[in-house]
Amino acid sequence: MDALGWPSVAVMGKIGATPLALVCEHASAFIPPALAGLGLSEEAKTSHAAWDIGALDLAKRLSVRLSAPLVAGQISRLVYDCNRPLEAPGSIPNVSEVHAVPGNQALTAADRQARFDAVHEPFHAAVADVLDRQLAAFPGAVALITVHTFTPVFHGQRREVEIGFLHHADARLAKAAVAHEAQEGQMKAALNAPYSASDGVTYTLQKHADSRGLRSVMIEVRNDLVDTPAKAETVADHLAQTLMAALSDVPEVVQ
């Protein structure tokens, strides 16, 4: 258990079977009891502000289909967003889209550091450990895939894109995935949508993949497409084919 009385990360799936590692930072809406629900409304606690709806079901199915380990967060991103460094404004948000977060609005620097230590540090230690173990089996060849979902309507604007493939410095895997989606013609896919690195969303890719010269891609799926386990399974099966095709097109080592 961490300082909040709840483990911030879970690791599942196979190590050493394929040169892949999956990460789902926003897999859970859980708020440790010690934080008294952060003062949130019941609606906010289960909304997209608190977690990536359907992302864990999607990631778990991909883990099975790709025979890859999965590192999944177990605490709401409103407690601490594991895809942000401590200094980022959104790491412990006061407001998330339309939802105020009262429990985050009077934190001291020490409070923020305690959240970072309790949530961010064990989560990213687990990611690093999984990558170390995968690289021991597949030196230099491992690809990091992070799995996210996004809300269909954001600040009143409808989003038509269905799947986004995002990148930090190395765009090759994201571009290859978009190209394969275009060939299939089944889903509306786009590069760096509905977010991009300029929005600060590629922290995990930068921290763990770019720093090691590994291939990587961040997947964003519109959450109305994966908001039940059955729907998530269907999309995961489709994405597994796209990812395997894209990986076959991209050399193992970043140049």
Sequence and secondary structure as in RCSB ss.txt:
>XXXX:A:sequence
MDALGWPSVAVMGKIGATPLALVCEHASAFIPPALAGLGLSEEAKTSHAAWDIGALDLAKRLSVRLSAPLVAGQI
SRLVYDCNRPLEAPGSIPNVSEVHAVPGNQALTAADRQARFDAVHEPFHAAVADVLDRQLAAFPGAVALITVHTF
TPVFHGQRREVEIGFLHHADARLAKAAVAHEAQEGQMKAALNAPYSASDGVTYTLQKHADSRGLRSVMIEVRNDL
VDTPAKAETVADHLAQTLMAALSDVPEVVQ
>XXXX:A:secstr
  TTSS SEEEES SSSSSEEEEETT      GGGGGGG  HHHHHSTTTS TTHHHHHHHHHHHHT  EEEE S
 TTT  TTS TTSTTSS SEETTEE GGGTT  HHHHHHHIIIIIHHHHHHHHHHHHHHHHHSTTT EEEEEEEE
 SEETTEE    EEEE SS  HHHHHHHHHHHHH SS EEET S  GGGT  HHIIIIIGGGT EEEEEEEEGGG
SSSHHHHHHHHHHHHHHHHHHHHHS SS  
